[in-house]
Amino acid sequence: MSETQLETRNQNLETDLRELAQDVVARAMSGGASAAECVIREGDEFSTVVRLGQVETLKESGSKAIGMRVFYGQRAASTYSSDFSRAGLDRMVKSALELAKITSEDPFGGIPEASQLGSLSSDLDLYSADVYSLPGEERIGYARRAEKAALDYDPRIKNSEGGSFEAATGHKILTNSHGFVGEYKRSYCSLAAVPIAQSDDGAKQRDYWFSVARSLRRLESPEHVGKTAAQRTLRRLGARKSKTARVPVVLDPMVSSSILEHIFEGVNGDSIYRGASFLAGKLGQKIAGDSVNVIDDGTMPGGFGTSPFDGEGVPTRRTIVIENGVLKSYLLNTYSAKKLGLQTTANASRGLAGTPGIGPGNYFLQAGTKTPQQIISEIQDGLYVTEFLGHGANLVTGDYSRGASGLWISGGELAYPVEEITVAGNLKEMFFNISEIGNDLEFRGAIACPTIRIDGLTVGGE
């Protein structure tokens, strides 16, 4: 089949799926539903893990599934299926209609108003066909090269948890009874290495590095990934407990995003209306330091949290969550917005069935001007965290305590590795005590945060 014929066939398949989704909605409405929506998702995935040069796992799969949600007034139900036969779709629609008649009423349920629906028309750079351009052996070769670069970097790298390569493409279609029809494609690929180093006394340490991109050409090279993973692992050798002290704590970007995730959980509309967040009722109030600016932007070209519309068909947008420390907006879907008497921020996220949840677009802490090295150089005694362990944040009270490891800062320099320590404080104070923000903001997912310094935390060690 020629490339032109293949492209024509794919376009026909996409048209068929759009028409199918619209038909499912129409059948639900003719069956008595007051509103309905349909989601179709299809995609391909490839993943491999190579350990010590040998292929340990190799997976390749394709999937296609359909889901729907129907309303009878204030009653709702949802169903999904991977059976696209006429009989299978009939069963799905019939089941959804029958379930909706017996569920409890919820006055805040429903799909968005027709005036709220739409899709961004600009090119968002979400899909690149090149993620599947490599033959299978070369994909495995990427993983093998990343692991080899780590193993060859230093003789103290004695073992490995593997090198990995993944590639995936996805296609989503959403339709509803207000006449909305939207669709988009996404792609991504990733590369990682997880080496294990051993010191002369037999103590072992592991760390990792990875690269992820929408396009194969934007991935870091396997050699760079492996080398960086090795360097991060080697600096952990000889780790010890630190003294217990109240000191400045600097968070590496790989862990600083967890603080941002706590803010996301705190401004999530579901947490707010349930009263399960210490940020409930804080709109317009100061909740963080002057330098803290948090933004959620689902419109950034190529972003890992970018899409032309959210899980309910509302066009994505840029929302300022925190501006100069002041809480400006919660993040909402249609349901939580109705509960709070506000408007959706186009943050609805959803699977094939069930009610939509709330998810981030490209959610980030705005970068500062100092390099990480400058931030560290200003600290006489402190901790540089490279890994958090477990979950220790209470969103209701703000209490925070997590296991950690990293490097001790002495005289403005990274002095020696530390482990088996805890970092404790309270989120209410921690947001105010973010005293420095680095200039190294980089997206390796939908949530991104640069290096940050937080003062006044207690580090528990010896």
C-alpha positions, 0 to 999 in steps of 0.5 A: 500500500502506498503512503497516499493510500495509507493516509486516505485509509486512515482518514476514512477510519477517522471519519468512520469513528467520528460518525460512529460517536455521533451515532451513539449519542443520537441513539441515546437521545432517541432512547429518551436521554435528556443529554449524552456524550460519547468518547472513543479512544484508540492507540498503539503502544510499544515498550521494552526493557533491556537489562545487562544488554539482554531484552527483559520485556518487550510489549507491543499493543493496539487498543480501541474502546468506546464509552458513553455517559447519558442523563435522564434529567438529574440522573446519570450513568455511564458504560464502556466497551471494546466491542464495536459490533452493532450488537455490542454498541446496542448493548452499551447504549441500552445498558447506559439508558437503563442504569440512568433511570435507577441512579440517584438524582444529582442537581449539579450533574450534566454536560457543559452548556452549548455556549461553553463548548469548543476546540482550539483551532491552532496547531498544538504540535501534539503528534509526530509520526516519527515516534514509530519510525524506528524498526523494532530492533533499533528501539531496543537498541536505544534502550541498550545504548542508554544502559551501556552508556551508564555501565561504561561510565565508571567501574563502580557502576556494577549493575543495572535495573535496565534501560528502557524505551517506550513509544505511543500514539493515541487518538481521541474523539469526543461528541455530545448531544449539544452537537460538539464533535472534537478530536485530536492525536497525541504521541510520545516517546521516552528513554530511561536508564537506572544504574546501580553503583557499589562502593568499596565496602559493598554498599549499593545505590541506585538512581535514574535519568530519563528523557520524554518527548512528543517526537523522537528527534527531541529525545536526549541521546541514549548516551546522554541519558545513560551518562547522566543516570550514572552521574546521579547514581555515583554521587549517592555513594557513601551516603550517611545520616545527617544531623537533625537541624532546622535548615534551608532545604533546596529541592531538585526539579525532579522532586520540587514538582511534588510541592506543586502537586500538593498545591494542585491537590489543594486548589482542585475543585473536588477537594474544595467543595468537599472541604478537604483542602486547607485552601478552601475559602482562600480565593483572593488571599495571600497563601504563598511568598511574593515570588510564587506564581503558579500557572495552568496552561493547556494551550502550550504547543507541544506540552504534555498537558496540552489539548484543544479541549478538556474532557468535557469539550470545553476549550483549554485555556491559560489560568493563573492559579497563584499570582505573587503569592495570592490565590487567584483561581481554583481548578475546576470541571463543570460539576465542581464549578456548579457546586461552588457557584463558579465557572469551569476552568476547562480542567475536566479529565476523564476516562471512557466511563464515569464522571469527569475528574479534574486534571492539570494542563501544563501546570508549573511554577514560573521560573526565577532568575538564579541558577541552581548553583547560585541558590546553593552557594548562598547556603552555609548549612542545608539540605539538597533533596534529590528523592522523596520517599512515601506520602506524608502530606495532610491536605486538611491540616497542611502537616508535611513529613516525608522520608528523603535522601540527597546531598548535604550543603556545607559552605555553599557547596554540595558536600556529601550524600545523605539518606534515611532522613525526614523533612518536616513542616507545614504546607501553609508555612512552606508556601510562604517560605519559598525564598528562591526559585531557580531558572531551570524550569523544564517540562518532563511531564504535565507538571513542572517546577524549577529548583526551589529553596524552602526555609524553616524546614526541620531535617530529621537525622541522627 
